[in-house]
Amino acid sequence: MSGPNGEPDMSADGSIIEDEDDFDDEEYTAVNSMLDQINSYLDDLEEKNDSLNGKLHELLESNRQARLEFRAQRDETPVPDSSSTEESETQEPLSNVKDKD
């Protein structure tokens, strides 16, 4: 049994109290096998995580590059003057204007 900080219990004479549970070879082999299997799953998970992380970085770089290209195209293309289009939309054609005499 361990103390509050994970240290083994100490007897009055300072020696470590030994655990009286005896494990046979089969139990150690079973635990070792389970730990190997868990380790294998964690390795697979780490590989998938690294792969996804790499793909994410590629996507972010691609997005950044596309954004830079879009800005460059936008800055090169002259934007039509909005005031000239508004004037033409609000003016009536001369043929529609009637004399008010």
C-alpha positions as a Markdown table, in Angstrom:
| # | Residue | x | y | z |
|---|---|---|---|---|
| 1 | Met | 0.0 | 0.0 | 0.0 |
| 2 | Ser | 1.3 | 3.5 | -0.7 |
| 3 | Gly | 1.2 | 6.7 | 1.3 |
| 4 | Pro | -0.6 | 9.9 | 0.4 |
| 5 | Asn | 2.2 | 11.0 | -2.0 |
| 6 | Gly | 2.6 | 7.6 | -3.6 |
| 7 | Glu | 5.6 | 6.5 | -1.4 |
| 8 | Pro | 5.5 | 3.0 | -0.1 |
| 9 | Asp | 4.5 | 2.5 | 3.5 |
| 10 | Met | 7.5 | 2.4 | 5.8 |
| 11 | Ser | 7.6 | 0.2 | 8.9 |
| 12 | Ala | 8.9 | 1.5 | 12.2 |
| 13 | Asp | 12.4 | 0.3 | 11.4 |
| 14 | Gly | 12.5 | 2.1 | 8.1 |
| 15 | Ser | 12.4 | -0.9 | 5.8 |
| 16 | Ile | 9.8 | -1.2 | 3.0 |
| 17 | Ile | 6.8 | -3.4 | 3.9 |
| 18 | Glu | 6.6 | -6.0 | 1.2 |
| 19 | Asp | 3.4 | -6.8 | -0.5 |
| 20 | Glu | 2.3 | -10.3 | 0.4 |
| 21 | Asp | 0.5 | -10.9 | -2.8 |
| 22 | Asp | 2.4 | -13.4 | -5.0 |
| 23 | Phe | 1.9 | -13.3 | -8.7 |
| 24 | Asp | 2.7 | -16.3 | -10.8 |
| 25 | Asp | 4.2 | -16.3 | -14.2 |
| 26 | Glu | 0.9 | -16.6 | -16.0 |
| 27 | Glu | -0.5 | -13.4 | -14.4 |
| 28 | Tyr | 2.7 | -11.5 | -15.2 |
| 29 | Thr | 2.5 | -12.8 | -18.8 |
| 30 | Ala | -1.2 | -11.8 | -19.1 |
| 31 | Val | -0.5 | -8.3 | -17.7 |
| 32 | Asn | 2.6 | -7.9 | -20.0 |
| 33 | Ser | 0.5 | -9.0 | -23.0 |
| 34 | Met | -2.2 | -6.4 | -22.1 |
| 35 | Leu | 0.4 | -3.7 | -21.7 |
| 36 | Asp | 1.9 | -4.6 | -25.1 |
| 37 | Gln | -1.5 | -4.4 | -26.7 |
| 38 | Ile | -2.2 | -1.0 | -25.1 |
| 39 | Asn | 1.2 | 0.2 | -26.2 |
| 40 | Ser | 0.4 | -0.9 | -29.8 |
| 41 | Tyr | -2.9 | 0.9 | -29.7 |
| 42 | Leu | -1.2 | 4.1 | -28.4 |
| 43 | Asp | 1.4 | 3.9 | -31.1 |
| 44 | Asp | -1.3 | 3.6 | -33.8 |
| 45 | Leu | -3.1 | 6.5 | -32.3 |
| 46 | Glu | 0.1 | 8.6 | -32.2 |
| 47 | Glu | 0.7 | 7.8 | -35.9 |
| 48 | Lys | -2.8 | 8.9 | -36.8 |
| 49 | Asn | -2.5 | 12.0 | -34.8 |
| 50 | Asp | 0.8 | 12.9 | -36.5 |
| 51 | Ser | -0.8 | 12.3 | -39.9 |
| 52 | Leu | -3.8 | 14.5 | -39.1 |
| 53 | Asn | -1.5 | 17.2 | -37.8 |
| 54 | Gly | 0.6 | 17.1 | -41.0 |
| 55 | Lys | -2.6 | 17.3 | -43.2 |
| 56 | Leu | -3.9 | 20.2 | -41.1 |
| 57 | His | -0.6 | 22.1 | -41.6 |
| 58 | Glu | -0.8 | 21.5 | -45.3 |
| 59 | Leu | -4.4 | 22.7 | -45.4 |
| 60 | Leu | -3.6 | 25.8 | -43.4 |
| 61 | Glu | -0.7 | 26.6 | -45.7 |
| 62 | Ser | -2.8 | 26.0 | -48.8 |
| 63 | Asn | -5.5 | 28.3 | -47.4 |
| 64 | Arg | -3.0 | 31.0 | -46.6 |
| 65 | Gln | -1.5 | 30.8 | -50.1 |
| 66 | Ala | -5.0 | 31.0 | -51.7 |
| 67 | Arg | -5.9 | 34.0 | -49.5 |
| 68 | Leu | -2.7 | 35.7 | -50.6 |
| 69 | Glu | -3.5 | 35.0 | -54.3 |
| 70 | Phe | -7.0 | 36.3 | -53.8 |
| 71 | Arg | -5.8 | 39.5 | -52.2 |
| 72 | Ala | -3.3 | 40.0 | -55.0 |
| 73 | Gln | -6.0 | 39.5 | -57.7 |
| 74 | Arg | -8.3 | 41.8 | -55.8 |
| 75 | Asp | -5.7 | 44.5 | -55.6 |
| 76 | Glu | -4.8 | 44.2 | -59.3 |
| 77 | Thr | -8.4 | 44.4 | -60.6 |
| 78 | Pro | -9.9 | 47.9 | -60.5 |
| 79 | Val | -13.1 | 48.2 | -58.6 |
| 80 | Pro | -15.9 | 50.0 | -60.5 |
| 81 | Asp | -16.7 | 53.4 | -59.0 |
| 82 | Ser | -19.9 | 52.9 | -57.0 |
| 83 | Ser | -20.9 | 56.6 | -57.2 |
| 84 | Ser | -21.2 | 56.4 | -61.0 |
| 85 | Thr | -23.4 | 53.3 | -61.0 |
| 86 | Glu | -25.7 | 54.8 | -58.3 |
| 87 | Glu | -26.2 | 58.0 | -60.4 |
| 88 | Ser | -27.2 | 56.0 | -63.5 |
| 89 | Glu | -29.6 | 53.9 | -61.5 |
| 90 | Thr | -31.4 | 56.9 | -60.0 |
| 91 | Gln | -31.7 | 59.0 | -63.2 |
| 92 | Glu | -34.7 | 58.4 | -65.4 |
| 93 | Pro | -34.3 | 58.2 | -69.1 |
| 94 | Leu | -35.3 | 61.3 | -71.0 |
| 95 | Ser | -38.0 | 59.5 | -72.8 |
| 96 | Asn | -39.9 | 58.8 | -69.6 |
| 97 | Val | -39.8 | 62.4 | -68.4 |
| 98 | Lys | -43.0 | 64.2 | -69.3 |
| 99 | Asp | -43.5 | 67.9 | -69.6 |
| 100 | Lys | -45.3 | 69.3 | -66.6 |
| 101 | Asp | -46.6 | 72.3 | -68.5 |
